[in-house]
Amino acid sequence: MALLSAPPAVTAAAWLAVVASAAPAAGQTLTQDEALALAFPDADRVERRTAYLDDAELARAAELAGPGVEVPSAVVTFYVAMRAGAPDGVAYFDAHRVRTLSEVLMVVVGADDRIRRLEVVSFREPPEYRPPAGWLGQLLDRPLEDALSLRGDIAGITGATLTALAVTRATRRALALHEVIDPFAPLPR
């Protein structure tokens, strides 16, 4: 796997491309910068990195994510927050379809490999299908384990089953990629 860092201008351009294709202004809840500021308020800096997974790493991520969770791309962009010279956490932005329209989540994983924060960055489905903050709270502080599923410890959302499934899959995908990527490894010089 190769890791690269990108300058802030690339970050902004890449994010604009994601938002333009994933959510109009009406469905956008947070900008990427706002989401990262919420996730890492005490960070000295947040580095954008890109991992290029080989076939074996992609297969391993899919295996870890579990049945029914697709890992569609071997190119993974993530954001490592640094505080006092040490890694503070990693943010993954996961764009996916809920029913017929898209959602973008920010999944933040701490140094302990557990979900630290979840933010809905954009949600294009009708508002009544949006995952409530209280429901998202049950996913916090969870590692990648079998119980992190709607058949495990995660309660569904009445009337929004597809939303619950999409969010749970996104968190599993982010945690699986996190394990395979090793995002806290220093960049090659």
N, C-alpha and C positions, 0 to 999 in steps of 0.2 A: 504494500500500500504506500502510495506517495502522499505526502502532506505538503500543502503550499499555503502561504499567507497572501492575502490580497490587500492592496491599498484601499483606504476608505472610499475613494471615488468608485471603485469597482463594486463595493458593497452597496452603495446607493443605486448604481445602475442595475445591479442584479435584483435588488429589492423592488425597484420600480417595475421591472419586467414581471416579477412574480405577482405583485399587486394588480398590475394592469390586466393580467390574464386570469387572476383568481378572484378579484373582488372589486366592484365599483365603490365609489366613495360612500354610498348609502349603506353598504354591507360591511365597510371597514370599521373596526372598533378602535384599533391602535395602529400607529405606524411602527415600523420595525425599531426605530430608535426609542420610541416611547416604551415599547415592550421590553427592550434590553435594559433601559434605565430602571424600570420596575423590578426586573429580575436581579440586577446587580447595582444597587444604589451606592454601594461603598467601593466599587471596583476602581482601581487606578487606571485600567484600560481594558478594552474588550477587543480581542483579536479575531478577525474573520479568517477561518481556515477552510481548506477543501481537502477531502480525502478521496483518493481514487482506489476503489476496492478491486481486487482481482476476482476471478471467478470463485475461488475457494472462500475468500472472505465474504463475498456476496451470498454464497450458499450457506455459510455459517450464520450470517445475520438473519437470513430467512428461517433457518432452523431454530435459532434462539427466539425469534419473534413468535413462532408458533403457527399452528394450522390456521389458515384463513387470513393470515396477515402477510400482505405482499410487501416485498422490499424491491421496488421497481427500478432503482437506479444505482449504478456503481459509483456515481459521483455524489458525494455528500458534503454539503456546506454546513459549517457549524461555527459557533462563536464561543471562544474561551475567555472567561473573565479572570483577570489577574488582580490580586490585592496583596500589597506588601511583598511583591515578588513571588507569590505562590498562587497556584490555580484556585479559584473560588467556586467555579461551576461552569457548566457548558449549556448553551441554548441551541436547540434544534427547532427549525421552523418546518412544520409538516403541512403541506398542502394536499388535500384529498377531497374526494366527493363524499357527500353525506347521503343524499338520495339522488337528486338530479343536479344539484348545485354544489358549489365548493365551500370549504371551510379551511382556514389556516390557523393552526395552533402553534404556540410556542411552548415547547416542553423543555424545562430546565432541569438538568441532572446535577446533583451535588457531587462533591469529591467522594462521598460514601456510596455512589452509584444508585442513589434513590431519587425519586422525583421530588424536586424542591418546589417547583412552581409550574402552574399551567395557566396560560392566557389564551383566550380566543382573540386572535388578531383580526380575523374577518369571518363573517358567517353570512352566506347568501341565501340560505334556506329561509322560510318564513320565521319570524321571531319566536313564535310559540315552540319551535323545535330546537331553539338554541339551548345548549347545556347550561343549567343554572350554576352559579358559583358554589352553592352548597353541595351540589352533586359532584362538581369537579374536585371539591375538597377531599372526597373519599379516595382519590387517586394519589394524594400527596403522601410523601414519606414511604412510598412503596418501591421495592426493588423489582427486577424482572423475575417473576415467579408464576407458577400455575394459577395462584389465587388472584392474580391481576387479570381478571376476565369476567365477563358477564355470567359465566358458568361457575365462577369462583366467588370471591368476596365482593365484587362490584355489583351494586344494585342497578337495575335498569332505570330508564326514565319513562314513566307512563306516557304513552302517546308520542314518544320520540325514541323508539327503539333503535332506529338507524343512526341517530346522533350518538347514542350511548355506545353503540358498536364501533362507529367511526372514531370516536375519541379514544376508546380503549385500545383499538388497533394502533392508533397513532402513538400512544404512549408506549406500547409494546415495541413498535418499530424503532422509536427513538432510543429506548433502553438497549435493544439488541444492537443497533448501530454503535451506540456508545461503548458497549463491551468490545466490539470488534475493532473499532477505530483506535482506541487508546488515546483519547483527545488531550490528555495532560502530558503526553510525551513532548519533549522539546522539539522544535522545528530543526531540521538539518540546516547547517550553515554552509 
